[in-house]
């Protein structure tokens, strides 16, 4: 394969990964917001302690979704790696990804 063909394939893969990350963000936000609405609005779940766990998990998952996908999108789409340029992120990323 020639180098231009390999470059084209890598460009295509990069574009698809960016689009798939956007789809994951949209799907994750939609799903977790639905969880929050269901478990906070329905009277059946208001006094259930398991519903509280699911609410907390949805909030934490939304935060993790924003943190992880933002870093991946910055690295893949724009070539900007936060861990190379930000000392705080470089040290905290291992905590977030565990």
C-alpha positions in Angstrom: 0.0 0.0 0.0 1.2 3.5 -0.7 1.7 6.1 2.0 -1.2 8.2 0.6 -3.6 5.2 0.9 -2.4 4.6 4.5 -2.9 8.2 5.3 -6.4 8.1 3.8 -7.3 5.1 5.9 -6.0 6.7 9.0 -7.9 9.9 8.3 -11.1 7.9 7.8 -10.6 5.9 11.0 -10.0 9.2 12.9 -13.2 10.7 11.5 -15.3 7.7 12.4 -13.9 7.6 15.9 -14.8 11.3 16.4 -18.3 10.6 15.2 -18.7 7.6 17.4 -17.5 9.5 20.4 -20.2 12.2 19.7 -22.8 9.4 19.4 -21.6 8.0 22.7 -21.9 11.4 24.4 -25.4 11.9 23.1 -26.6 8.4 23.9 -25.0 8.6 27.4 -26.5 12.0 28.2 -29.9 10.9 27.0 -29.8 7.6 29.0 -28.6 9.1 32.2 -31.0 12.0 32.1 -33.8 9.5 31.5 -32.6 7.6 34.6 -32.5 10.8 36.6 -36.0 11.8 35.5 -37.5 8.4 36.2 -36.0 7.8 39.6 -36.6 11.4 40.9 -40.1 12.0 39.5 -42.0 8.8 40.0 -43.5 8.4 43.4 -42.9 4.7 43.4 -39.1 5.3 43.6 -38.9 8.3 45.9 -38.5 6.4 49.2 -36.5 3.5 47.7 -32.9 3.5 48.7 -31.9 1.6 45.6 -33.2 4.5 43.5 -30.9 6.8 45.4 -27.9 4.6 44.4 -29.0 4.7 40.7 -29.4 8.5 40.9 -25.9 8.9 42.3 -24.5 6.5 39.8 -26.1 8.4 36.9 -24.7 11.7 38.1 -21.2 10.2 38.5 -21.5 8.5 35.1 -22.4 11.8 33.5 -19.4 13.5 35.0 -17.1 10.6 33.9 -18.7 10.7 30.4 -17.8 14.4 30.0 -14.3 14.0 31.4 -13.3 10.9 29.4 -14.9 11.8 26.0 -13.6 15.3 26.2 -10.1 14.1 26.6 -10.5 11.5 23.8 -12.0 14.0 21.4 -9.3 16.6 22.0 -6.6 14.0 21.4 -8.1 12.4 18.3 -9.8 15.3 16.5 -7.4 18.2 17.4 -4.2 16.5 18.3 -4.2 18.2 21.7 -3.3 15.9 24.6 -4.2 17.3 28.0 -1.7 15.1 29.8 1.1 16.6 27.8 0.1 20.2 28.5 -1.6 20.1 31.9 0.2 18.8 35.0 -3.0 18.5 37.1 -4.7 16.4 34.4 -1.6 14.3 34.0 -1.8 13.3 37.7 -5.5 13.1 38.0 -6.3 11.0 34.9 -5.3 7.8 36.6 -7.8 8.5 39.4 -10.6 9.2 36.9 -9.9 6.1 34.8 -9.8 3.6 37.6 
